[in-house]
Amino acid sequence: MYEHPKLRAFTNTLDALFREVDDFLEEEWGAVYALHPNRPARGATGNPEMDGLFEVAADFSPGIGSRQGRGYIVSFRAATLESIPPEQFEFLMEEAAHLVGVKLPRFFPGRDLRVVRDGKRFKIVGDFSLGEV
């Protein structure tokens, strides 16, 4: 499948941002809950989405039914069998969204991108243009 080179570059940059956020959360909070027995330990794979306690990723949404419109959902999951109190999960999700928002200008300088609340989740919205071809 063909992928526009500028879209690939955007996606790679977004992935790098999310790797930093995942790394911070693992460092700060990764020992708070027991890792799911089927989940590889942190650093065991080449992709932090696939190992460690947390998975922080961006999932594109066309924004149908959303007041915020299209954007990238900040997807946050914790791989544990332990029960995480809702307020603790909300705190961790907010921490992830905050870190994404703080890092956006460094990873995407000159682009109007920001993190907003969209229902129960957070979303990156703004300028996703790929520029001139």
C-alpha positions as CSV (number, residue, x, y, z in Angstrom):
1,M,0.0,0.0,0.0
2,Y,1.3,3.4,-0.9
3,E,1.8,5.9,1.8
4,H,2.6,9.6,1.1
5,P,6.2,10.3,2.3
6,K,5.1,13.4,4.3
7,L,2.4,11.3,6.0
8,R,5.0,8.7,6.8
9,A,7.4,11.4,8.3
10,F,4.5,12.9,10.3
11,T,3.6,9.4,11.7
12,N,7.2,8.6,12.5
13,T,7.6,11.9,14.4
14,L,4.3,11.2,16.3
15,D,5.5,7.7,17.2
16,A,8.8,9.2,18.5
17,L,6.8,11.6,20.7
18,F,4.7,8.8,22.1
19,R,7.8,6.7,22.8
20,E,9.1,9.5,25.0
21,V,5.8,9.8,26.8
22,D,5.6,6.0,27.3
23,D,9.2,6.0,28.6
24,F,8.5,8.8,31.1
25,L,5.3,7.0,32.4
26,E,7.1,3.7,32.7
27,E,10.0,5.3,34.6
28,E,7.6,7.2,37.0
29,W,4.7,4.7,37.4
30,G,5.7,1.4,35.9
31,A,6.3,-0.3,39.2
32,V,3.0,0.7,40.8
33,Y,1.0,-2.2,39.3
34,A,2.0,-5.8,38.5
35,L,2.6,-6.4,34.8
36,H,0.0,-8.7,33.1
37,P,1.6,-12.2,32.9
38,N,1.3,-12.3,29.1
39,R,2.9,-8.9,28.6
40,P,6.6,-8.7,27.9
41,A,8.7,-6.7,30.4
42,R,9.7,-3.1,29.6
43,G,12.3,-3.0,26.8
44,A,11.8,-6.6,25.8
45,T,10.5,-5.6,22.3
46,G,11.5,-2.9,19.9
47,N,8.2,-1.1,20.4
48,P,7.2,0.3,23.8
49,E,3.6,-0.1,22.8
50,M,4.1,-3.8,23.0
51,D,5.9,-4.1,26.4
52,G,5.9,-2.7,29.9
53,L,3.0,-1.6,31.9
54,F,1.7,1.1,29.7
55,E,0.7,1.5,26.1
56,V,0.4,5.1,24.9
57,A,-0.4,5.5,21.3
58,A,-2.1,7.7,18.8
59,D,-5.1,6.5,16.9
60,F,-6.5,8.7,14.1
61,S,-10.2,9.5,14.3
62,P,-12.1,11.3,11.5
63,G,-14.1,13.0,14.2
64,I,-17.6,11.8,13.3
65,G,-19.9,12.7,16.2
66,S,-17.1,14.6,18.0
67,R,-17.3,18.3,18.9
68,Q,-13.5,18.5,18.5
69,G,-13.5,17.1,14.9
70,R,-10.8,15.0,13.4
71,G,-7.6,14.3,15.2
72,Y,-5.4,11.7,16.9
73,I,-6.9,10.1,20.0
74,V,-4.4,9.7,22.8
75,S,-4.9,6.0,23.5
76,F,-3.9,5.0,27.0
77,R,-3.9,1.4,28.4
78,A,-2.4,-0.3,31.4
79,A,-1.4,-4.0,31.0
80,T,-2.2,-5.4,34.4
81,L,-4.7,-7.8,36.0
82,E,-4.9,-5.5,39.1
83,S,-7.9,-3.3,39.5
84,I,-6.9,0.4,38.9
85,P,-9.2,2.8,40.7
86,P,-10.9,5.1,38.2
87,E,-9.4,8.2,39.7
88,Q,-5.9,6.7,39.4
89,F,-6.5,5.7,35.8
90,E,-7.8,9.2,35.1
91,F,-4.8,10.8,36.7
92,L,-2.4,8.6,34.5
93,M,-4.4,9.4,31.4
94,E,-4.3,13.1,32.2
95,E,-0.5,12.8,32.8
96,A,0.0,11.2,29.4
97,A,-2.1,13.8,27.6
98,H,-0.3,16.6,29.4
99,L,3.1,15.2,28.4
100,V,1.9,14.9,24.8
101,G,0.8,18.5,24.8
102,V,4.0,19.8,26.3
103,K,6.1,17.8,23.7
104,L,4.1,18.7,20.6
105,P,5.9,22.0,19.9
106,R,9.3,20.4,20.1
107,F,8.4,17.5,17.8
108,F,6.2,19.6,15.4
109,P,7.7,23.2,15.5
110,G,5.6,25.8,13.7
111,R,2.5,23.6,13.6
112,D,-0.7,24.5,15.4
113,L,-1.3,21.2,17.3
114,R,-2.8,20.9,20.7
115,V,-4.3,18.4,23.1
116,V,-8.0,18.8,24.0
117,R,-10.5,16.8,26.0
118,D,-12.9,15.0,23.7
119,G,-15.5,13.2,25.9
120,K,-13.7,10.8,28.1
121,R,-10.5,10.9,26.1
122,F,-7.9,13.3,24.9
123,K,-7.3,14.2,21.3
124,I,-4.5,16.0,19.3
125,V,-6.2,18.5,17.0
126,G,-5.0,21.2,14.7
127,D,-2.9,21.4,11.6
128,F,-2.4,18.0,10.0
129,S,-1.7,19.4,6.5
130,L,1.1,17.8,4.6
131,G,2.1,21.0,2.8
132,E,2.6,21.4,-0.9
133,V,3.3,18.4,-3.2
